[in-house]
Amino acid sequence: MPVPTDGNMPDQMHDMSTGESASGGFFVDSVVRMSGNKLVILSLLVLALLIVSAIFAPWLAPYDPTEQVLADSLQGPGRKHLLGTDEMGRDILSRIIYGARISLSVGFVSQLIACSIGVLLGSLAGYYGGLADTVVSRAIEIFAAFPELLFAIGIMFVLGPGVINVFIALGLLSWTQYARLVRGQVMQLREMEYTQACIVCGGSNARIIVRHLLPNCMSTIIVLVTLGIPGAILTEASLSYIGLGVQPPTASWGQMISTAQQYISFYPYYSITPGVAIIITVLAFNIFGDGLRDALDPRLRD
């Protein structure tokens, strides 16, 4: 049989490269494994509630989060304001709901940026090796050498405070994790028989990477994104706490905690509520991420 050299891979070869995921069996089995973990299901429900609250915040929030009513300032929880009000008379519950928008958007967007950079550089380094691998590896070492929070503070100091700059700073902060793991997996997959067969058949490098190598890294990438989001949320809260993140009057959980610290001795509700929101969100993402990693790890299968 003649060997095709036009760059079009046979369908059978594509099935070999994607394994169980080609038929959906791998991911179906992973969903079944996750459904048996009640704690993971609970965390998923909490995350779904947070996402729905963030999306429908204008309809769910009882008040405008920026509306100031000084006559109602620093009121405790009551029928009018379920979680009380802040020093400007703004409803804390409304600001918590709108703060979810900031935290979740920072988590997802920053990880999307980090994933895009890391997967691109990691796949190039792992596939081509040589000079490309050396350059990417040295870049990973340089970026990973800095303490994460100090590095984020330095980037925000240069770029200036603001939501968009937080996206960029956190994306630049965490791309090395994606690059390191994708590089290692691509280096292993490149030596597999189906990859060598694709090369012999004349497949282009871009096609081999996109169609045959990266699909086999998807489970690792998905888990990294899930586990990277809570870290980004915590870093954003830290930056907002010190005034380098989201700026007033936009509602941010970290900024709310920072403002509330001067009232904590006689009005603890103000700082407790955004702190609890951060704890619940981070725990939910971590539990879900751990469950997802266990479900997608083939080494843990029976």
C-alpha positions in Angstrom: 0.0 0.0 0.0 1.5 3.4 -0.9 2.3 5.7 1.9 0.2 9.0 1.8 2.4 12.1 1.7 -0.2 14.8 1.2 -0.3 15.6 4.9 -3.8 14.1 5.4 -3.7 11.5 8.2 -5.8 8.4 7.9 -8.9 8.3 10.2 -7.5 5.2 11.9 -4.4 7.0 12.8 -6.4 9.9 14.4 -8.3 7.4 16.5 -5.0 5.9 17.7 -3.7 9.3 18.8 -6.8 10.3 20.7 -7.4 6.9 22.3 -10.5 6.6 24.5 -11.3 10.3 24.1 -12.1 9.7 20.4 -15.2 7.7 21.3 -16.0 9.8 24.4 -15.5 6.8 26.7 -12.7 8.4 28.7 -14.7 11.5 29.6 -17.9 9.6 30.1 -16.1 7.3 32.6 -14.6 10.4 34.3 -18.0 11.9 34.8 -19.3 8.7 36.3 -16.3 8.6 38.7 -16.9 12.2 39.8 -20.7 11.7 40.3 -19.8 9.2 43.0 -18.0 11.8 45.1 -20.7 13.8 47.0 -18.2 16.4 48.1 -17.2 17.2 44.5 -20.9 17.4 43.5 -21.6 19.8 46.4 -18.6 22.0 45.3 -19.9 21.9 41.7 -23.4 23.1 42.9 -21.7 25.9 44.9 -19.7 27.0 41.8 -22.9 26.8 39.7 -24.7 29.1 42.2 -21.8 31.5 42.2 -21.6 31.7 38.4 -25.4 32.2 38.1 -25.2 34.9 40.8 -22.5 36.7 38.9 -24.2 36.5 35.6 -27.6 37.6 36.9 -26.3 40.1 39.5 -28.4 43.0 38.2 -31.6 41.0 38.8 -30.5 39.2 42.0 -28.8 42.1 43.9 -31.4 44.0 46.0 -29.7 47.3 45.6 -27.3 49.2 43.3 -23.9 48.2 44.7 -22.6 51.8 44.2 -25.6 53.6 45.6 -24.6 55.6 48.7 -27.1 56.3 51.5 -25.1 57.9 54.3 -28.0 57.9 56.7 -27.9 54.0 56.5 -24.1 53.7 57.0 -22.7 50.8 59.1 -26.1 49.2 59.8 -26.1 45.6 61.0 -28.0 42.8 59.3 -31.7 43.3 59.2 -34.8 43.0 57.1 -33.9 46.0 54.9 -30.3 45.0 54.4 -29.8 41.3 55.0 -26.0 41.6 55.5 -25.9 45.2 56.7 -24.3 48.2 55.0 -20.8 49.6 54.7 -19.4 53.0 55.7 -21.1 54.7 52.7 -24.5 53.1 53.3 -24.1 50.7 50.4 -25.8 47.3 50.7 -23.1 44.6 51.5 -25.1 41.8 50.0 -25.4 43.6 46.7 -21.6 44.3 46.7 -20.9 40.6 47.6 -23.0 39.5 44.6 -21.3 42.0 42.3 -17.9 41.1 43.8 -18.4 37.6 42.5 -18.4 38.9 39.0 -14.9 40.4 39.6 -13.5 37.4 41.3 -14.8 34.8 38.8 -13.9 36.9 35.7 -10.4 37.4 37.1 -10.0 33.7 37.7 -11.3 32.6 34.3 -9.7 35.3 32.1 -6.3 35.2 33.8 -6.2 31.4 33.5 -7.2 31.7 29.8 -4.3 34.0 29.2 -1.9 31.8 31.1 -3.2 28.7 29.4 -2.8 30.2 26.0 0.8 31.4 26.6 1.8 28.2 28.4 0.3 25.7 26.1 1.8 27.4 23.0 5.3 27.7 24.4 5.2 24.3 26.1 4.1 22.5 23.0 6.7 24.2 20.8 9.5 23.5 23.3 8.4 19.8 23.8 8.0 19.1 20.1 11.0 20.9 18.5 13.4 20.6 21.4 16.9 22.1 20.9 17.1 25.9 20.9 13.3 26.3 21.3 13.3 24.1 24.4 16.3 25.9 25.8 14.8 29.4 25.4 11.4 28.3 26.8 13.0 26.4 29.7 15.1 29.4 30.7 12.1 31.7 30.5 10.1 29.3 32.8 13.0 29.3 35.3 13.2 33.1 35.3 9.5 33.7 35.8 9.2 30.9 38.4 12.1 32.2 40.4 10.1 35.2 41.7 7.6 35.0 44.6 4.2 35.0 43.0 2.6 37.8 45.1 5.7 40.1 44.8 5.9 39.4 41.1 2.2 40.4 40.8 2.7 43.5 42.8 5.7 44.5 40.6 3.6 44.0 37.4 0.7 46.0 38.8 3.1 48.8 39.9 4.3 49.1 36.3 0.9 48.7 34.6 -1.2 50.5 37.2 -4.3 49.4 39.0 -7.4 48.2 37.2 -9.3 45.1 36.2 -7.7 44.7 32.8 -4.2 45.0 34.2 -5.1 42.4 36.9 -6.0 40.0 34.0 -2.6 40.6 32.4 -0.6 40.4 35.6 -2.1 37.1 36.8 -1.9 35.7 33.3 1.8 36.4 33.2 2.2 35.1 36.7 0.9 31.5 36.1 1.7 30.5 32.5 4.8 28.7 33.6 2.8 25.9 35.2 1.1 25.1 31.9 4.3 25.4 29.9 6.2 23.0 32.2 3.6 20.3 32.2 2.6 20.5 28.5 6.3 20.5 27.5 6.9 17.3 29.5 3.8 15.6 28.0 4.5 16.6 24.5 8.1 15.3 24.8 6.7 11.9 25.8 4.0 11.9 23.2 6.4 12.8 20.4 8.2 9.5 20.8 5.0 7.5 20.6 4.5 5.3 17.5 1.4 7.1 16.2 3.3 10.4 16.3 6.2 9.0 14.4 3.8 7.5 11.9 2.3 10.9 11.4 5.7 12.4 10.7 6.6 9.6 8.3 3.3 10.1 6.5 4.2 13.8 5.8 2.0 15.5 8.3 2.8 19.1 9.0 4.2 20.0 12.4 1.3 22.3 13.2 -1.2 19.5 12.3 0.6 17.0 14.4 0.7 19.3 17.4 -2.9 20.5 17.2 -4.6 17.2 16.0 -2.5 14.5 17.7 -0.5 15.9 20.6 -2.6 18.6 22.4 -5.8 16.5 22.5 -3.9 14.0 24.7 -2.9 16.9 27.0 -6.4 18.2 27.5 -7.1 16.4 30.8 -4.0 17.9 32.3 -4.8 21.4 31.0 -8.4 21.2 32.3 -7.2 20.3 35.7 -4.6 23.0 35.7 -7.2 25.7 34.8 -9.6 24.5 37.5 -6.9 24.5 40.2 -5.4 27.8 38.9 -8.6 29.8 39.3 -8.7 29.8 43.1 -5.1 31.0 43.2 -5.9 33.8 40.9 -8.9 34.8 43.0 -6.8 34.9 46.1 -4.1 37.0 44.4 -6.7 39.4 43.1 -8.1 39.8 46.6 -4.6 40.5 47.9 -3.9 43.1 45.2 -7.2 44.8 45.8 -6.6 44.7 49.6 -3.4 46.7 49.2 -4.9 49.1 46.6 -3.2 47.7 43.5 -6.2 45.7 42.1 -9.8 46.7 41.4 -10.5 50.3 42.2 -13.5 51.9 43.9 -16.4 52.1 43.5 -16.3 48.7 41.7 -17.2 46.0 44.2 -14.3 43.6 45.0 -14.1 41.2 48.0 -10.5 42.0 48.7 -11.1 45.8 48.6 -14.1 45.3 50.9 -12.0 43.5 53.5 -9.3 46.3 53.3 -11.9 49.0 53.9 -13.6 47.1 56.7 -10.5 46.6 58.8 -10.9 49.9 60.5 -14.4 49.0 61.7 -13.7 45.4 62.6 -13.6 46.0 66.4 -17.2 47.2 66.6 -18.7 46.1 63.3 -17.3 42.7 62.3 -20.0 41.8 59.8 -18.4 44.1 57.2 -15.2 42.2 57.0 -16.5 38.7 57.8 -18.9 38.5 54.8 -16.5 39.1 52.0 -13.9 36.9 53.7 -16.4 34.0 53.9 -17.3 34.6 50.2 -13.6 34.2 49.3 -13.2 31.1 51.5 -16.3 29.3 50.0 -15.3 30.1 46.5 -11.6 29.0 46.8 -12.6 25.8 48.7 -15.2 24.9 46.1 -12.8 25.3 43.2 -10.0 23.4 45.1 -12.4 20.5 45.9 -13.8 20.4 42.4 -10.3 20.6 40.9 -9.0 17.7 43.1 -12.0 15.6 42.2 -11.5 16.4 38.5 -7.8 15.5 38.7 -8.6 12.1 40.4 -11.3 11.4 37.8 -9.1 12.2 34.8 -5.9 10.6 36.0 -5.7 7.2 34.3 -3.3 5.9 36.9 -6.1 6.0 39.5 -8.4 3.9 37.4 -9.3 0.3 38.4 
